[in-house]
């Protein structure tokens, strides 16, 4: 058998095997990241108030805090949450993400928890303490009824930006960079 004739086939086979091994390892790493570094989401904390949210903001180690008001049944919310999860899980991000659901208390076990698990949330989330409108208006008095509603705060508790409707990581990072350049 002439090995010189088979050399291209052996080389191609070897490279294909290497690529297969590397892609399998990358997929395993990505699946672990998407499911979260810390495992499944903790059970949502029921009954968070505006004052408790401000306490979370003040305790943040990151310079900015994003408070996202969402519902498991809201399609735009469902689309943006993976970006918010990625931001929260990025150790180099300048923003902490606080997610507050306006789902009904009776839907937390049957709808909210499965939804959070499905989208890979692996950090503490919260459920509003009062009626939907009353709760959101405590955060943003001129709320027009739309969700998602995303509020950006400085760690000192100053609300600096409001995003009504669907947002994503790129938009959030642009906004944060704008405020960093302004020295906020």
C-alpha positions as CSV (number, residue, x, y, z in Angstrom):
1,X,0.0,0.0,0.0
2,X,1.4,3.4,-1.0
3,X,0.9,5.8,2.0
4,X,1.7,8.8,-0.1
5,X,-1.6,8.3,-2.0
6,X,-3.5,8.1,1.2
7,X,-1.9,11.0,2.9
8,X,-4.5,13.6,1.8
9,X,-7.3,11.4,3.0
10,X,-5.6,10.7,6.3
11,X,-4.9,14.4,6.8
12,X,-8.5,15.4,6.0
13,X,-9.9,12.7,8.3
14,X,-7.6,13.8,11.1
15,X,-8.6,17.4,10.7
16,X,-12.3,16.5,10.5
17,X,-12.0,14.5,13.8
18,X,-10.2,17.4,15.5
19,X,-13.0,19.8,14.4
20,X,-15.6,17.5,15.6
21,X,-14.0,17.2,19.0
22,X,-13.5,20.9,19.3
23,X,-17.1,21.7,18.3
24,X,-18.5,19.2,20.8
25,X,-16.5,20.8,23.6
26,X,-17.6,24.2,22.6
27,X,-21.3,23.1,22.5
28,X,-20.9,21.6,26.0
29,X,-19.4,24.9,27.3
30,X,-22.2,27.0,25.6
31,X,-24.9,24.7,27.0
32,X,-23.5,25.1,30.5
33,X,-23.4,28.9,30.1
34,X,-26.9,29.2,28.7
35,X,-28.4,27.1,31.5
36,X,-26.4,29.3,33.8
37,X,-23.3,29.0,35.8
38,X,-25.2,28.7,39.0
39,X,-27.8,26.1,37.9
40,X,-31.5,26.7,37.7
41,X,-33.2,29.8,38.8
42,X,-34.0,30.2,42.5
43,X,-37.7,30.4,43.2
44,X,-39.0,33.9,42.5
45,X,-39.2,36.1,45.6
46,X,-42.8,37.1,46.2
47,X,-43.9,40.6,47.0
48,X,-41.0,42.9,46.3
49,X,-41.7,46.5,46.9
50,X,-40.3,49.7,45.4
51,X,-38.3,50.3,48.6
52,X,-36.8,46.8,48.4
53,X,-35.8,47.4,44.8
54,X,-34.0,50.6,45.8
55,X,-32.1,48.6,48.5
56,X,-31.0,46.1,45.8
57,X,-29.8,49.0,43.7
58,X,-27.8,50.5,46.5
59,X,-26.2,47.2,47.3
60,X,-25.1,46.5,43.8
61,X,-21.3,46.1,43.2
62,X,-21.8,47.2,39.5
63,X,-22.1,50.9,38.6
64,X,-25.5,50.5,36.9
65,X,-28.6,48.5,37.7
66,X,-31.2,47.6,35.2
67,X,-34.7,46.9,36.6
68,X,-36.8,45.0,34.0
69,X,-40.5,44.7,34.5
70,X,-41.9,41.7,32.6
71,X,-44.5,39.0,32.4
72,X,-44.1,35.4,31.3
73,X,-46.9,35.8,28.8
74,X,-45.5,38.9,27.2
75,X,-44.0,38.1,23.8
76,X,-41.5,41.1,23.6
77,X,-40.5,40.2,27.2
78,X,-39.8,36.6,26.1
79,X,-37.6,37.9,23.2
80,X,-35.5,40.2,25.3
81,X,-34.9,38.1,28.4
82,X,-32.1,36.0,27.0
83,X,-30.1,39.2,26.4
84,X,-30.7,40.3,30.0
85,X,-29.6,36.9,31.3
86,X,-26.4,37.2,29.3
87,X,-25.7,40.7,30.7
88,X,-26.3,39.5,34.3
89,X,-24.0,36.5,33.8
90,X,-21.2,38.5,32.2
91,X,-18.7,39.2,34.9
92,X,-17.3,42.2,32.9
93,X,-20.7,43.9,32.4
94,X,-21.2,47.2,34.1
95,X,-24.8,46.5,34.9
96,X,-26.7,44.3,37.3
97,X,-30.0,43.0,36.1
98,X,-33.0,42.9,38.5
99,X,-36.0,41.2,36.9
100,X,-39.5,41.9,38.4
101,X,-42.5,39.9,37.1
102,X,-46.0,41.2,37.1
103,X,-47.4,37.7,36.7
104,X,-50.3,36.9,39.1
105,X,-49.2,35.1,42.3
106,X,-51.4,32.2,41.2
107,X,-49.3,31.8,38.0
108,X,-45.9,31.7,39.6
109,X,-45.6,27.9,40.0
110,X,-47.4,27.0,36.8
111,X,-46.3,29.6,34.4
112,X,-43.5,31.9,35.7
113,X,-41.1,29.3,37.0
114,X,-41.2,27.1,33.9
115,X,-40.7,30.2,31.8
116,X,-37.7,31.3,33.8
117,X,-36.2,27.9,33.5
118,X,-36.8,27.7,29.8
119,X,-35.0,31.0,29.1
120,X,-32.0,30.1,31.3
121,X,-32.5,32.6,34.1
122,X,-30.1,31.4,36.9
123,X,-30.3,34.3,39.3
124,X,-32.9,35.7,41.8
125,X,-36.0,37.2,40.2
126,X,-38.9,38.9,42.0
127,X,-42.7,39.2,41.8
128,X,-44.4,42.5,42.4
129,X,-45.9,43.2,45.8
130,X,-49.0,45.2,44.8
131,X,-51.4,45.5,41.9
132,X,-49.7,45.6,38.5
133,X,-50.4,49.3,37.8
134,X,-49.7,50.5,41.3
135,X,-46.4,48.6,41.5
136,X,-45.1,49.9,38.1
137,X,-46.3,53.5,38.8
138,X,-44.2,53.4,42.0
139,X,-41.2,52.8,39.8
140,X,-42.2,55.0,36.9
141,X,-45.2,57.4,37.6
142,X,-46.0,58.1,33.9
143,X,-46.2,54.4,32.9
144,X,-48.4,54.0,29.9
145,X,-49.4,50.4,30.4
146,X,-46.8,48.7,28.1
147,X,-44.3,46.0,29.1
148,X,-41.6,45.2,29.0
149,X,-40.5,48.3,30.9
150,X,-36.8,48.7,31.6
151,X,-35.4,51.3,34.0
152,X,-31.7,52.1,34.3
153,X,-30.4,53.3,37.6
154,X,-27.0,54.4,38.9
155,X,-25.9,52.4,41.9
156,X,-26.8,55.4,44.0
157,X,-30.4,55.0,43.1
158,X,-30.8,57.7,40.5
159,X,-33.0,56.7,37.6
160,X,-31.2,57.8,34.4
161,X,-33.0,56.0,31.5
162,X,-36.3,54.4,30.7
163,X,-36.8,52.0,27.8
164,X,-40.4,51.3,27.0
165,X,-40.9,48.1,24.9
166,X,-38.5,45.6,23.6
167,X,-34.7,46.1,24.1
168,X,-31.6,44.1,23.8
169,X,-28.0,43.9,25.0
170,X,-26.5,46.1,22.3
171,X,-29.0,48.9,23.0
172,X,-28.4,48.6,26.7
173,X,-24.6,48.7,26.3
174,X,-24.8,51.8,24.1
175,X,-26.9,53.6,26.7
176,X,-24.5,52.6,29.5
177,X,-21.5,53.7,27.5
178,X,-23.2,57.0,26.9
179,X,-23.6,57.6,30.6
180,X,-20.0,56.3,31.4
181,X,-18.7,59.0,29.0
182,X,-20.7,61.6,30.7
183,X,-19.2,60.5,34.0
184,X,-22.5,59.4,35.5
